[in-house]
Amino acid sequence: MRTAQMILFIATILATAAMGMGKSDGPATKTKDAVKTPPAAATERPAAPPIQAKDVVAPKSPATPAAPAVKAAPAFNPEEVILKVNGVEIRRAILEQYVEQRAKQQLQMLGPMGANLPPEAMENMKQRIRPQLYEMLIDKELAEQQIKAKKVQITDEQIDVRMEEMAKSNGKTVKDMEGEMAAAGVKMEEVRKEFRLSMGLDKLLESEMSEAEKTVTDEEARKFYDDNIQRFSQPEQVQASHILLGTKDMDAAAKAAAKTKAEEVLKLVKAGGDFAALAKEHSTCPSKERGGDLGYFTKEQMVPEFSNAAWAMKIGDISEIVESQFGYHIIKVTGRKEAMTEPFDKVKEQIINNLKTQKRQQFWATYRTKMREGAKIEKVVEFKMPEPAPKPAAAGATAPKVTPVQPKPADGGKTVTIQPKSAEGENKK
């Protein structure tokens, strides 16, 4: 995670992590995404899905009635009591502080769209966030009360160590982090308070869990590996560069001209011309900015004509002209990875850490339920999710049926691209 994102929302992230995730075993391993946490126990309250662009800016359609306008939230009284948890009052100002932090996080996730989000969409976002954080505040307060009752202590020195670990994992020093937090308006005392809660909850749960609940045996890890072997395997991959002379929407004469040009470029390549330089000069594919490099890809990720040619070549080979629905390709194979399966010993530690996390999540779900059942929770003011946009009228309803007519793509709607996904928006098949 980039430090800029971390510092702006660290209080919310830490509190939410403490409430729903339990202890972390450190930075995630930057290896192949082989181990995925198994589904949470049925007792665990599912986490709310992340808010996406479609949730805040709905596309207009002539067949779909517009969503009801979201009214701007009235100015609130920061001292208004919205919750009482075992007699402890929680005021509106606390909730809104978390809402603002989470909204900023969501805006960053939306990228350029977030910077130009209209006010009504921003308010819609906050209305979706508010009920989630309202529930989180209940768990947060119950956890704090339980930590105090059990006399769990976290020292300032322990917090210092944890902050140093977090800063180091983001390539920063604590001093760097503090400076960026201050610039973002995040108070260090609030950050340390959230660290204290998160670490206190870790320690509390660790003391409450049995050995079987907090340990993972080699046998359990091996069973997970054997049952999910496909997660640790990858098929054969080829790395290639290409020069594409595109023919989309061209008539016969234009396609003939494109093929003639491809033949001329191929002669330059075979005469010893620099492939990358020729790709930048002649290719119509966005990959030309990288000298035609498409990176590694599996056979299924490319159209058959391209894959068949690339898989028949050796590293360093230059193809003849290959025609596909996109045009004429000149392919150069630059690398190859054989199909392989990660050995158990290599991923064992990662599996164990993930299974430990799952066990903590399951234990926390049960523990949280018990805390709530034994607590007096008064929801003085409740916050509900905004109403979803109405669905289009069903066929046969009184509303007139509208059937939008869209132009058919030139290729009959079967177009696929052959480029791997990248930051520039290229797509694999």
C-alpha positions as CSV (number, residue, x, y, z in Angstrom):
1,M,0.0,0.0,0.0
2,R,1.3,3.5,-0.8
3,T,2.1,5.5,2.3
4,A,-0.1,8.4,1.1
5,Q,-3.1,6.1,1.2
6,M,-2.1,4.5,4.5
7,I,-1.6,7.7,6.4
8,L,-4.9,9.4,5.4
9,F,-7.1,6.5,6.5
10,I,-4.9,4.7,9.1
11,A,-7.4,5.2,11.9
12,T,-10.3,3.7,10.0
13,I,-8.2,0.9,8.5
14,L,-6.7,-0.1,11.9
15,A,-10.1,-0.1,13.6
16,T,-11.8,-2.0,10.9
17,A,-8.9,-4.5,10.7
18,A,-9.1,-5.0,14.4
19,M,-12.9,-5.5,14.3
20,G,-13.0,-7.9,11.4
21,M,-9.6,-9.3,10.6
22,G,-7.8,-10.0,13.8
23,K,-4.0,-10.1,14.0
24,S,-1.8,-9.7,11.0
25,D,1.3,-11.9,10.5
26,G,3.1,-9.1,8.7
27,P,3.3,-7.8,5.2
28,A,1.8,-10.1,2.5
29,T,4.2,-12.2,0.6
30,K,4.7,-10.7,-2.9
31,T,4.7,-14.1,-4.6
32,K,2.2,-15.6,-7.0
33,D,-1.4,-15.2,-5.7
34,A,-1.6,-18.9,-4.8
35,V,-3.1,-18.9,-1.3
36,K,-6.5,-17.4,-0.9
37,T,-8.2,-17.4,2.4
38,P,-11.0,-19.9,2.5
39,P,-14.6,-18.7,3.0
40,A,-15.3,-17.3,6.5
41,A,-17.3,-19.3,8.9
42,A,-21.1,-19.0,8.7
43,T,-21.2,-17.2,12.0
44,E,-19.1,-14.3,10.7
45,R,-21.0,-11.2,9.6
46,P,-19.9,-10.7,5.9
47,A,-17.9,-7.6,5.2
48,A,-19.6,-4.9,3.1
49,P,-18.4,-4.9,-0.5
50,P,-16.1,-2.1,-1.5
51,I,-17.8,0.9,-3.1
52,Q,-17.1,1.1,-6.8
53,A,-17.6,3.7,-9.4
54,K,-20.8,2.1,-10.5
55,D,-22.2,2.6,-7.0
56,V,-21.8,6.3,-7.0
57,V,-22.2,7.3,-10.7
58,A,-24.8,5.2,-12.4
59,P,-24.9,5.3,-16.2
60,K,-28.1,6.7,-17.7
61,S,-30.2,4.5,-19.9
62,P,-33.4,5.3,-21.7
63,A,-34.8,1.9,-20.5
64,T,-34.1,2.6,-16.8
65,P,-35.8,5.2,-14.7
66,A,-33.4,7.6,-13.0
67,A,-32.5,6.8,-9.4
68,P,-34.1,9.1,-6.9
69,A,-31.9,12.1,-6.2
70,V,-29.9,11.9,-3.0
71,K,-30.5,15.0,-0.9
72,A,-27.6,16.6,0.7
73,A,-27.2,15.7,4.4
74,P,-28.3,18.4,6.7
75,A,-25.8,19.9,9.1
76,F,-25.5,17.6,12.0
77,N,-25.0,18.2,15.7
78,P,-21.6,16.8,16.6
79,E,-22.7,16.4,20.2
80,E,-25.8,14.3,19.3
81,V,-25.7,10.9,21.0
82,I,-26.3,8.2,18.3
83,L,-25.3,5.1,20.3
84,K,-25.2,3.8,23.8
85,V,-23.0,0.8,24.5
86,N,-23.3,-0.5,28.0
87,G,-24.1,3.1,29.0
88,V,-21.2,4.6,27.1
89,E,-22.4,7.4,24.8
90,I,-21.1,7.6,21.3
91,R,-21.6,11.0,19.6
92,R,-22.2,11.9,16.0
93,A,-18.9,13.7,15.6
94,I,-17.0,10.4,16.0
95,L,-19.0,8.6,13.3
96,E,-18.6,11.5,10.9
97,Q,-14.9,11.5,11.4
98,Y,-14.7,7.9,10.3
99,V,-17.1,8.6,7.4
100,E,-14.9,11.4,6.1
101,Q,-11.8,9.2,6.3
102,R,-13.4,6.3,4.6
103,A,-14.9,8.5,1.9
104,K,-11.4,9.9,1.1
105,Q,-10.1,6.4,0.8
106,Q,-12.9,5.5,-1.6
107,L,-12.2,8.6,-3.7
108,Q,-8.6,7.6,-4.1
109,M,-9.6,4.1,-5.2
110,L,-11.8,5.7,-7.9
111,G,-8.8,7.5,-9.4
112,P,-9.5,10.4,-11.7
113,M,-13.2,9.9,-11.4
114,G,-13.0,10.5,-7.7
115,A,-11.4,13.9,-8.2
116,N,-14.4,15.0,-10.2
117,L,-17.2,13.3,-8.3
118,P,-20.3,15.5,-8.2
119,P,-21.6,16.5,-4.7
120,E,-24.7,14.3,-5.0
121,A,-22.6,11.2,-5.8
122,M,-20.3,12.0,-2.9
123,E,-23.3,12.2,-0.6
124,N,-24.6,8.9,-1.9
125,M,-21.2,7.4,-1.1
126,K,-21.3,8.6,2.4
127,Q,-24.8,7.3,2.9
128,R,-23.6,3.9,1.9
129,I,-20.5,4.1,4.2
130,R,-22.3,5.4,7.3
131,P,-24.3,2.3,8.3
132,Q,-21.2,0.1,8.0
133,L,-19.1,2.4,10.2
134,Y,-22.0,2.8,12.7
135,E,-21.9,-1.0,13.3
136,M,-18.1,-0.9,13.5
137,L,-18.3,1.7,16.3
138,I,-20.4,-0.8,18.3
139,D,-17.8,-3.5,18.0
140,K,-15.0,-1.0,18.6
141,E,-16.5,0.2,21.9
142,L,-17.3,-3.4,23.1
143,A,-13.7,-4.4,22.3
144,E,-12.3,-1.5,24.2
145,Q,-14.5,-2.3,27.2
146,Q,-13.5,-6.0,27.1
147,I,-9.8,-5.1,26.8
148,K,-10.2,-2.8,29.9
149,A,-12.1,-5.5,31.8
150,K,-9.5,-8.1,31.1
151,K,-6.7,-5.6,32.0
152,V,-4.9,-6.1,28.8
153,Q,-1.9,-3.7,28.6
154,I,-0.1,-2.4,25.6
155,T,3.0,-0.3,26.2
156,D,4.2,2.8,24.3
157,E,7.3,0.8,23.4
158,Q,5.3,-1.9,21.8
159,I,3.4,0.7,19.8
160,D,6.7,2.2,18.7
161,V,7.9,-1.2,17.4
162,R,4.7,-1.8,15.5
163,M,4.8,1.6,13.9
164,E,8.4,1.1,12.8
165,E,7.4,-2.2,11.2
166,M,4.5,-0.6,9.3
167,A,6.7,2.3,8.2
168,K,9.5,-0.1,7.0
169,S,7.0,-2.2,5.1
170,N,6.0,0.9,3.2
171,G,9.6,1.9,2.5
172,K,9.5,4.8,5.0
173,T,10.8,5.8,8.4
174,V,8.5,6.6,11.3
175,K,9.6,10.3,11.0
176,D,8.6,10.3,7.3
177,M,5.2,8.7,8.2
178,E,4.6,11.2,11.0
179,G,5.3,14.1,8.6
180,E,3.0,12.9,5.9
181,M,0.3,12.2,8.5
182,A,0.5,15.7,9.8
183,A,0.3,17.1,6.3
184,A,-2.8,15.0,5.7
185,G,-4.4,16.2,8.9
186,V,-4.1,12.9,10.8
187,K,-3.2,13.4,14.5
188,M,-0.5,11.1,15.8
189,E,-2.3,10.6,19.1
190,E,-5.3,9.3,17.3
191,V,-3.1,6.9,15.3
192,R,-1.4,5.6,18.4
193,K,-4.8,5.1,20.0
194,E,-6.0,3.0,17.1
195,F,-2.7,1.0,17.3
196,R,-3.3,0.4,21.0
197,L,-6.8,-0.9,20.3
198,S,-5.7,-3.1,17.5
199,M,-2.8,-4.6,19.4
200,G,-4.9,-4.9,22.5
201,L,-7.5,-6.9,20.7
202,D,-4.7,-9.1,19.2
203,K,-3.5,-9.8,22.7
204,L,-7.0,-10.4,24.1
205,L,-8.0,-12.9,21.4
206,E,-4.6,-14.6,21.7
207,S,-5.3,-15.2,25.4
208,E,-8.9,-16.3,24.8
209,M,-8.2,-18.8,22.0
210,S,-7.3,-22.4,22.7
211,E,-4.1,-23.9,21.2
212,A,-6.1,-25.7,18.6
213,E,-7.8,-22.5,17.6
214,K,-4.6,-20.5,17.1
215,T,-2.3,-23.1,15.6
216,V,-2.1,-24.8,12.3
217,T,-0.5,-28.2,11.9
218,D,1.6,-29.3,9.0
219,E,-1.1,-31.8,8.2
220,E,-3.7,-29.1,7.9
221,A,-1.4,-27.1,5.7
222,R,-0.7,-30.1,3.5
223,K,-4.4,-30.9,3.2
224,F,-5.1,-27.3,2.0
225,Y,-2.3,-27.6,-0.5
226,D,-3.5,-30.9,-1.9
227,D,-7.2,-29.8,-2.0
228,N,-6.3,-26.6,-3.8
229,I,-3.4,-27.6,-6.0
230,Q,-4.6,-25.5,-8.9
231,R,-3.9,-22.4,-6.9
232,F,-0.2,-23.2,-6.8
233,S,0.1,-24.2,-10.5
234,Q,0.7,-22.1,-13.6
235,P,0.5,-23.2,-17.2
236,E,3.3,-22.8,-19.8
237,Q,3.8,-19.1,-20.7
238,V,5.5,-17.3,-23.5
239,Q,6.9,-13.8,-23.7
240,A,6.8,-12.1,-27.0
241,S,6.9,-8.8,-28.8
242,H,5.0,-7.9,-32.0
243,I,4.6,-5.4,-34.6
244,L,1.0,-5.0,-35.6
245,L,-0.3,-3.5,-38.8
246,G,-3.9,-3.1,-37.9
247,T,-6.7,-3.6,-40.4
248,K,-9.9,-3.0,-38.3
249,D,-12.7,-1.4,-40.4
250,M,-10.5,-1.4,-43.5
251,D,-11.8,-2.2,-47.0
252,A,-10.0,-4.7,-49.2
253,A,-7.7,-2.2,-50.8
254,A,-6.6,-0.7,-47.5
255,K,-5.9,-4.2,-46.1
256,A,-3.8,-5.0,-49.1
257,A,-1.8,-1.9,-48.5
258,A,-1.4,-2.8,-44.8
259,K,-0.1,-6.3,-45.8
260,T,2.4,-4.7,-48.2
261,K,3.7,-2.5,-45.4
262,A,4.0,-5.5,-43.1
263,E,6.1,-7.3,-45.6
264,E,8.4,-4.3,-45.9
265,V,8.8,-4.0,-42.2
266,L,9.5,-7.8,-42.0
267,K,12.3,-7.3,-44.5
268,L,13.8,-4.6,-42.3
269,V,13.6,-6.9,-39.2
270,K,15.2,-9.8,-41.0
271,A,17.9,-7.5,-42.3
272,G,19.0,-7.0,-38.7
273,G,16.8,-3.9,-37.8
274,D,16.1,-3.2,-34.2
275,F,12.8,-4.8,-33.5
276,A,11.8,-2.5,-30.6
277,A,12.6,0.6,-32.7
278,L,10.7,-0.7,-35.7
279,A,7.7,-1.5,-33.4
280,K,7.7,2.0,-32.0
281,E,7.8,3.4,-35.6
282,H,5.3,1.2,-37.4
283,S,3.1,-0.8,-35.0
284,T,-0.5,0.3,-34.5
285,C,-0.8,-1.6,-31.1
286,P,-0.4,0.4,-27.9
287,S,2.4,-2.0,-27.0
288,K,4.6,-0.1,-29.4
289,E,5.4,2.3,-26.5
290,R,7.3,-0.7,-25.0
291,G,8.9,-1.7,-28.2
292,G,6.1,-4.2,-28.9
293,D,6.6,-6.1,-25.7
294,L,3.5,-8.0,-24.6
295,G,5.0,-9.6,-21.5
296,Y,4.3,-13.2,-20.5
297,F,0.9,-14.8,-21.4
298,T,-0.7,-18.2,-21.6
299,K,-1.8,-19.8,-24.8
300,E,-5.5,-19.2,-24.0
301,Q,-4.9,-15.5,-23.5
302,M,-4.3,-14.8,-27.2
303,V,-6.2,-15.4,-30.4
304,P,-5.4,-18.8,-31.9
305,E,-3.5,-17.5,-34.9
306,F,-1.1,-15.6,-32.6
307,S,-0.8,-18.3,-30.0
308,N,-0.2,-21.1,-32.5
309,A,2.6,-19.1,-34.1
310,A,4.2,-18.1,-30.9
311,W,4.1,-21.6,-29.4
312,A,5.8,-23.1,-32.5
313,M,8.8,-20.7,-32.2
314,K,12.0,-20.7,-30.2
315,I,13.4,-17.8,-28.1
316,G,14.8,-15.3,-30.5
317,D,12.8,-16.5,-33.6
318,I,11.1,-14.0,-35.8
319,S,7.8,-15.1,-37.4
320,E,6.6,-14.7,-40.9
321,I,3.5,-12.5,-41.2
322,V,0.7,-13.8,-39.1
323,E,-2.8,-12.7,-39.9
324,S,-5.6,-12.4,-37.3
325,Q,-8.8,-10.5,-37.0
326,F,-6.7,-7.5,-35.8
327,G,-4.4,-7.3,-38.8
328,Y,-0.9,-8.5,-39.7
329,H,1.6,-9.4,-37.0
330,I,5.3,-9.9,-36.9
331,I,6.2,-11.8,-33.8
332,K,9.4,-12.2,-31.9
333,V,9.5,-14.7,-29.0
334,T,11.7,-13.4,-26.2
335,G,11.0,-15.7,-23.3
336,R,9.4,-18.9,-22.1
337,K,8.3,-20.4,-18.8
338,E,7.5,-24.0,-18.5
339,A,4.3,-25.2,-16.7
340,M,5.1,-25.6,-13.1
341,T,3.6,-26.2,-9.6
342,E,5.0,-24.5,-6.6
343,P,6.4,-27.2,-4.2
344,F,4.6,-27.5,-0.9
345,D,7.7,-26.5,1.1
346,K,8.0,-23.2,-0.7
347,V,4.4,-22.2,0.1
348,K,4.0,-23.9,3.4
349,E,4.6,-20.9,5.6
350,Q,2.3,-18.8,3.5
351,I,-0.5,-21.4,3.8
352,I,0.0,-21.6,7.5
353,N,-0.3,-17.9,8.0
354,N,-3.4,-17.7,5.9
355,L,-5.1,-20.5,7.8
356,K,-4.1,-18.9,11.1
357,T,-5.8,-15.7,9.9
358,Q,-8.9,-17.6,8.9
359,K,-9.0,-19.2,12.4
360,R,-8.7,-15.8,14.1
361,Q,-11.5,-14.5,11.8
362,Q,-13.8,-17.3,12.8
363,F,-13.0,-17.0,16.5
364,W,-13.5,-13.2,16.4
365,A,-16.9,-13.7,14.7
366,T,-18.0,-15.9,17.5
367,Y,-16.4,-13.7,20.2
368,R,-18.0,-10.6,18.7
369,T,-21.5,-12.2,18.7
370,K,-21.1,-13.2,22.4
371,M,-20.0,-9.7,23.3
372,R,-23.1,-8.2,21.6
373,E,-25.4,-10.7,23.1
374,G,-24.2,-9.8,26.6
375,A,-24.2,-6.1,26.0
376,K,-26.8,-3.4,26.3
377,I,-26.8,-1.7,22.9
378,E,-29.1,1.3,22.4
379,K,-29.3,2.5,18.8
380,V,-30.5,6.0,19.5
381,V,-30.2,7.1,15.9
382,E,-30.0,4.5,13.1
383,F,-28.6,4.9,9.6
384,K,-29.9,2.9,6.7
385,M,-28.4,2.2,3.3
386,P,-29.9,4.5,0.5
387,E,-32.7,2.9,-1.6
388,P,-31.3,1.2,-4.8
389,A,-32.3,2.6,-8.2
390,P,-35.6,1.2,-9.4
391,K,-35.4,-1.7,-11.8
392,P,-36.6,-1.3,-15.5
393,A,-40.3,-1.9,-16.0
394,A,-41.0,-5.6,-16.8
395,A,-42.4,-6.6,-20.1
396,G,-46.2,-6.2,-20.2
397,A,-46.2,-3.4,-17.6
398,T,-48.1,-0.2,-18.2
399,A,-44.9,1.7,-18.9
400,P,-43.9,1.9,-22.6
401,K,-41.3,-0.7,-23.5
402,V,-38.2,0.9,-24.8
403,T,-35.7,-1.3,-26.8
404,P,-32.5,0.6,-27.3
405,V,-30.9,-0.1,-30.7
406,Q,-27.1,-0.2,-30.7
407,P,-24.9,-0.4,-33.7
408,K,-23.3,-3.8,-34.3
409,P,-19.5,-3.9,-34.2
410,A,-17.8,-4.4,-37.5
411,D,-16.6,-7.9,-36.4
412,G,-20.1,-9.0,-35.3
413,G,-19.4,-8.4,-31.6
414,K,-16.7,-11.1,-31.3
415,T,-13.7,-8.8,-31.1
416,V,-11.1,-9.7,-28.6
417,T,-7.7,-8.2,-28.2
418,I,-4.5,-10.1,-28.0
419,Q,-2.6,-7.8,-25.6
420,P,-2.1,-8.7,-22.0
421,K,-3.7,-6.5,-19.4
422,S,-1.5,-3.6,-18.5
423,A,-1.6,-0.1,-16.9
424,E,-2.3,1.3,-20.4
425,G,-5.5,-0.7,-20.6
426,E,-4.5,-3.4,-23.0
427,N,-6.5,-6.6,-22.7
428,K,-5.8,-10.3,-23.2
429,K,-8.3,-12.6,-24.9
